[in-house]
Amino acid sequence: MTLRRVVTPLVLAAVLLVLWLYVRARPLDAIEARSLNAAYLASRTLTHLELTVITAAIILAIAIPLGIALTRPGARAVAGPVLVVVNIGQAIPSFGLLVLFGVWLVTVGVSTIAVTTFVIYGLLPVLRNTMVGLHQVDRAVVEAALGMGMTRRSTLFRVELPLAVPVILAGVRTALVITVGTVALATFIGAGGLGDVISNGIASNRTLVLVTGSLLVAVLALFVDWLAELAENYLRPRGL
């Protein structure tokens, strides 16, 4: 595991270096130059990261509290219907959902439409893993904590959630990778991101532009996954 933590960023850096050297060595025409210059790629990467971070933050703010609420005794009756609704959100193709919201919410701004779509699409892994993680906590441990005089609130935050952290973080990691990939679709409603580079390559029939955009999205997704793995290992309670 330690070797992987070191090797992954080195491999990703090597891929970017090879890509940069290859693009730099190629004589670019005017169309390719417009998409493969440093300023353009940097701006699209920053937009991609901004949309990803905002989407991920909203997903966590919604899915984790909702998952906790749905595992409480008084709310378990509605857990099934809520999961069905969230499953429908992910079952709908993200591109179709993006276009649909683009038509319905045309007045709210393309960034808002994009973030709304990606939040709906990325909720399921975090919500499901939060619920599964809490359900997997041994009930005997919970009863023992209550028997020691701890309140249900204290038991939740000091016993149940720490034991559920590994499963919850696995869902967060999955949602992050999904979000990085789907944010590329934001280009189709003019919200920017690295999808612009891919779209330019397709529209202009420039394979180099298309491959560059695709590789940048792939490297970014793998880098985010690597960061999430580090966070997962750091936040995992010791002894689990």
ABEGO torsion letter per residue (X at the ends): XAAAAAAAAAAAAAAAAAAAAAAAABBBBAAAAAAABAAAAAAAAAAAAAAAAAAAAAAAAAAAAAAAAAABAAAAAAAAAAAAAAAAAAABBAAAAAAAAAAAAAAAEAAAAAAAAAAAAAAAAAAAAAAAAAAABBAAAAAAAAAAGBBAAAAAAAAAAAAAAAAAAAAAAAAAAAAAAAAAAAAAAGAEEAAAAAAAAAAAGBAAAAAAAAAAAAAAAAAAAAAAAAAAAAABBBGX
